[in-house]
């Protein structure tokens, strides 16, 4: 079984991929902030002022969930977009395939 090198082993490819990932995360942080602000506005319009802790918990919950999802999906795109996924050797496949 021959090991294939990962394209992320090349420093130029890795630097480009991580820069693209960081740019995407900055964009998603901006979108997340916007969504949290809109959700606070909608909640205030629907419920009124209940407690500051309600709004803090809602903002943190929405923000954490959105940023976690975007970080994980960004890593999937980084892995697939650089060809790192294709360099993984599957020991369960037949050699003649």
N, C-alpha and C positions, 0 to 999 in steps of 0.2 A: 504494500500500500504506500503510494507516494504522496507526501505532503505537499500541498500547494501553498505558496506564500500568499499572505493576505496583502491586498493593495494598501491597507492602512499601515503596513510596515514602512512604506515610503514616506518620509517626513513631509514632503510637499503635498502629497495626497491627504495625509492626515491633517495637516494644517488647514487645507482648504475645506475639508469635511467638517472639522470642528468649528471653523469660522462660520460656515453655513448653518450649522446647528445653533450656535450662539445667536446668530441673526434671527433665526426662526423663533428662538425662545424669547428674545426681546420683543418681537412682534406679538407673540402669544401673551406675554405679560401685559402689553398694552391692551389687547383685546380682553383679557381677563379683568383688568382694572375697569374697563368700560362696562363689561357685563355686571360686575359687582355694583358699580354706581347705579346702573339702570335698575338692578334688582332692589337696591335700597330705596330708590324713588318709587318703584311700583309697590313695594311693601308698605312704605309710608302712606301712599295714596289709598291702599286697600285697608290697612289695619290702623294706621295712625301711629302715634308714639306710644309704644308699649314699654320698652326698656332698652337702654343703650346696649345691654348685654345681648339682647335678641339680635340687634343689627350687627354687632361685632361677630357673633357666632355665625350668622348667616353669611357675612362677607368672608370670614375665614374658611367656612365650609365650601362655598362656591369657588373661592380663589384656590384653595388647596387642591380640590378635585380637578379643576380645569388645568392648573399647572402640572399636576402629576400626569394627567392623561396626555398633555402635549409633550411633556418630557419623554415619556415612554414611546409615544408614536414617533417622535423625532429621532429617537435612537434606532427604531426600526427602519425609518427612511435613511438614516446615516449608514446603517449596516448594509442595506440593500443597494443604495445608490452608489456606494464606493466599490461594490463587488466583493465585499467581505463575506457575504452569505455564500457566494459561489465558490469561495476558496475552502469552505469547510468540507472535510472528507467524511462521508457517511460509511461506517464500517459494516452496516447491515445490507448495503447494496451489493449485487454481484459484480465481479470484476469485468465480466463480458458485456455489461449494459452500456 
